[in-house]
Amino acid sequence: MIKIEIPNPDIVITKKNQVGEKVEAPLSSEYGFTDYHKIPRDKGGIILFFNADDELMYVGKARKLRPRVKRHFEDTVSPIKSYRDEVYKIAVIVVDNPMEREIYETYAINTLHAKYNVDKVFYK
């Protein structure tokens, strides 16, 4: 049997209430994430979206993390497009190897029961 452990997140950002002027970045002003610039731009990894009750909503992977997180909040085809307002916390795990990213994503979806992942689900 293969034993897989999901690594601890390298970066965790949470939604904040903004005071004063809106910030330039569309993510910051529309969705309350002011620290998304801490997510590496040119690294690959796993992205976990949580709601305010700390329930896992969606797990995704990316070759370039920051642009992918941004696209989740801007795309009209994003799997979380109807639930963007629910996202309270984003956890990022940097994983450079594409095969490991695939394994961790599938494992996280099935062991943590991501709410809005419909592909790669084996626990139904």
N, C-alpha and C positions, 0 to 999 in steps of 0.2 A: 504494500500500500504506500502511496506517495503522501507525504505530509507537507502541506502548504500552509504557510503563515503569511497573512497580509502584513506588510511592513507598516510601521507607524507613519502617519503623515509627516511630510517634510515642511509643509506650509498649511496653515489653517487661517482662513479669513472669515470674518463674520460681518453681517449687515449692521450698519450703524445709522442712527438717526443723524441727519446732517443739520447743522446749525449755520445760518448765514447763507452766503451765496452758493449757488450750485457750482460744482467743479466741472472743468472742461470735459473730462472723459465721460462718454455716455453711460458707461457702466456705473460710475460713481453717482451721477446725478439721478439716474432713473431707478436703479436697483439697490442703492445704499451700500455698495461695496467700494470703500475708499482705498483699500490696501491691495487691490488685485495686481498692482505693479510689483508686488513681492513674488508673484508667480514667475518662474523662469520662462523666458521667451523662447529659447532655442533648445530646450530639453524636452524629452518625451516622458510620458508617465500616465498615471491613473488619476481621474478626477471623481470625487465623491460629493454629491449635493445632498445636504441635509435640511430638514425643515426646523422650525423653532422648537419642536418637541424632541429633537435629535434623532428623528426617524430618517433612515436612508431613503432618499427619493429616487436617485438615479446614479448609475456608475458609467463612466465613459473613459475612453483612452485617447491619447493624442501623441503625435510625433512632435508637435510644438504646443506646449501647454497653454501659455497665455492667449495666443490667438484663438485656440479652440474654446477656452472658457468664454471669451468675448463673443464668439459666434453663437454659443448657446443662448446668450441673452439678446442677440440681434436677428438670428435666422428666423425665417417663417416656417422652416422645416425641422427645427430642433425638436427632439423628443420631449423636452421640458417646456415648450413654448406656452402651453396652457397653465403651467404651474410656476412660472418665473417669480411671481409675487410670493410664493410659499418658501422659496429658497432663502434660508437664513445663514447657513454656514457652507463653505466650500473647503474641502480638504484635498490636498494635492500630494501625491506620492510620486517622486521622481524615479522612473524606471527607464533606463536607456535601451535595454534589449527588447526588440519588438515581440519576440516570442514570450518573454516573461510578462510583458504588458498584457498580452492576450490571455495568458493563464490567470494572472491576478484579477483581471476584469471579470472573467467568467466565474472564477472562484468567489469573488466578492458579491456578485449578483446573486449567486445561489446560496451562499452561507449567510449573508446579511439580509437577504430577501428585499432587494431594491424594489421599491413600489412601482416605478414607471418603466422599468426595463422589461420589454416584452420578448426580445430576442435573447437567446442563450439561457433561457430559464429551463431548469431541469427538475425543479421541486414541486411542480403542480400535480 
